[in-house]
């Protein structure tokens, strides 16, 4: 890859410095650099990093936590109280929390329930949710949804990159078309120039009438005019192509006229864009379907959380109390602190409404998923039929071009024998140019349909 990058930079440097040497930019290399350096592709990659960051934030809900609460009150030389409460908590996956606590309180007006031994009081215990929050809670849901969001973001990223590569490929094919048309006009300009010079000499020697020289000159000037237009179109196509070429994500490149496209084919396009619609293609792996699937899974997690909210809140805690935490035997049921908290809404209207709304959202996304799958299948089938039709048309067009070339050569031989005229040659040549341009246009439509298929398949792996 390093050698390829160096070659590409040298190649573009030569084109930028204006040397007359002609260089070829292959379709494979072009697409490779769009993938590597285009800013929007870089931007799409950032979404993956953002999703990873959100997952890290969600995992933060399970980070151990140290809490220290210190409070003191002194008034008129009397120490009302001095209270220290330090707690270390470890959240776990299910609604259970392990914690260790140290409490040290003193003072003249201390609340009796806050009285502890002179060396402080230690406790170790657990708190748990026995109904709502046991099998799923906000922390668990946040982790699961962040993981699903990361996968969904990767699928959406592939869709965005596919869109950029589709536009880039279309720009290359248009550039290739304009170059092919430029070659056609250049070739027939040379033919017209050679013919004009020959006829002019024949007119000067009296072998041809003067009108033939005028007709040949009209044809020559028309070819020159067409070539000028073709060069402008090729230049504009080059500028359009430059929009997708970057040396890095901040340095755009401009293509000069001495850089030309390679001769491309349907096979090379399939290889570069990885277009494959055989038995190995699985529609369920399409990024758009994957994205919708992950979205539905995300809503399923939300549905489970809403269903869990229908349960009563039963929070319990149990803590062993000791003055000598280093002695394991000091932890016993004789010294403990326990509690339970129960709450339950009487009508559950908020909870039932939230659950029903989530179910409706899931149903809506499932309908959308089914319609999207059917639409993709039909679209892929239609594009393949369109490609088959273009293949047949291109074969017929190749035969037509060959026949028109034979007719032009036959007319030129007849002209050499004095049995034809410049007008007939120009007419045959104009028809040949017209059919060649139609052939190039048809070929371009075939390649554009290939990119349409690539965009539909969305395979950027």
Secondary structure, DSSP 8 states (H G I E B T S, - for coil): -HHHHHHHHHHHHHHHHT-S--EEE-HHHHHHHHHHH-HHHHHHHHHHHHHHHHHHHHHGGGS-EEEEEEEEEEETTEEEEEEEEEEEEEE-SSSEEEEEEEEEEE-TT--GGG---TT-EEEEEEEEESSTTSS--HHHHHHHHHHHHHHHHHHHHHHHHHHHHHHHHHHHHHHHHHHHHHHHHHHHHHHHHHHHHHHHHHHHTTSS-HHHHHHHHHHHHHHHHHHHHHHHHHHHHHHHHHTT-EEETTEE----TTEEE----HHHHHHHHT---STT--GGG-HHHHHHHHHHHHHHHHHHHHHHTTS-EEEEEEEEEES-TT-GGG--TTSEEEEEEEE--SS-HHHHHHHHHHHHHHHHHHHHHHHHHHHHHHHHHHHHHHHHHHHHHHHHHHHHHHHHHHHHHHHHHHHHTTSS-HHHHHHHHHHHHHHHHHHHHHHHHHHHHHHHHHHHHT---
